[in-house]
Amino acid sequence: MARVKRLFLLLPALALVSASAGAVRAPLYDDPAATREALRRALVERRQAERRSVQLEAAAAQAVEAAEKTAREAAALAARIQQAEAGISAAEARIALVDRERASLREELGSQQAPVVRLTGALQQFSRRPVALAVLRPGSIKEIVYTRAVLASAVPEVRRRTAHLRARLARSRQLRREAEAAAGVLRAEEDRLAARRAELAQLETRQRLASRDASGSAAREAERALALAEEARDLDALLDELDDAGALRRRLAALPGPVLRPARPEEARLAASAPEEPAGAAARPPSPYLLPVTGRTVRGFGAAYSGGTSAGIVFAPRGGAQVVAPAEGRVAFAGPYRGYGSIVIIEHENGWTSLVTGLANLDVRVGEALVGGAPLGSAAQRRPVISLELRRGGEPVNPLAYVG
């Protein structure tokens, strides 16, 4: 009869599974395949951000100048923030997968619950008839012996037929443990994200205070950039104006300074000419080049859409995601631009330019020199959309071709 009692324990287990329906989170994605792909992508982004943060922290430790050290530390913290954001996305994807399987399992167990209830009720009725009552009725002893024999042969068959059900109940308990573990990871990643953001805010405050004295020329250049933005009819015109200004700055910087009269003119010789730059140097992109934000790609380079053909890549990150500089360079423009939110335009060497749009908050100023991975700002909290364009000589190229 102990076997019958164990079978009867299926009832509270089924009830427990049914009662847990209210605790299930809504799936984050449309189907399991999309959820698994999001989990895979988040894990890759987390590893990349962690590797980048380790490299930046090592570079910061070796830096001698205070400004460079602070810049590397800020970039390392931004990478740690992106690492935590990717970890949160991975935990949410895991929870979504577990919740989807639990919902499917509840439906399956619900359809099998009714026959199990009837079976266990009948078996209990047979097994609970007291033996003492057999004395009061003629033939009862024979019936009890017959019933016990039937039960002895029926219980193994019942166990065989309910093996699948018991396995599904075991899987339900395992899924509950997995959901609890994923929720714990999610909470830990959220705490880590909050701590990293606080560290970055403190570091940026110190950085702004340290650079306050040298902000005069940067402020004048920022005013000129804003004036160009007001005059430019569209974003392409603004990029052309800033490209022209950048080319002029580079030509002026390349001009030789005044040559002092040598102490012994009779011994003067022509200076050896500087080695020519390789022919393909101007075509080299900024390296390493990285994506400015972690998240799902919603439009690729060259994709057709209502506004024409995409000149860059459009991302849908999580709300408030950290946005970083894709490569080392100088800020040519940082501010709001009609229809694009706040944007940042970064000049790289050899005539390359990066454009990042859709930021809600900016952490950089015009004229600021950036290391690769330096924090640019953050995405919007609601419906964030971040786009990236990489241009060579004013012509858009596919950034994914150069992402390492």
SULMOHU-V256066 format. One record per helix or strand of 3 or more residues. SS is the DSSP state (helix for helix, strand for strand). FROM is the first residue (numbers start at 1). TO is the last residue. Records with the same first field share a line. If there is no record, write none. Layout:
SS = FROM-TO ; FROM-TO
This chain:
helix = 2-8 ; 10-23 ; 32-62 ; 66-127 ; 131-135 ; 140-161 ; 163-210 ; 212-214 ; 216-231 ; 235-254 ; 265-267 ; 281-283 ; 349-351 ; 399-401
strand = 296-299 ; 313-316 ; 322-324 ; 329-337 ; 341-347 ; 352-362 ; 375-379 ; 386-392 ; 395-397
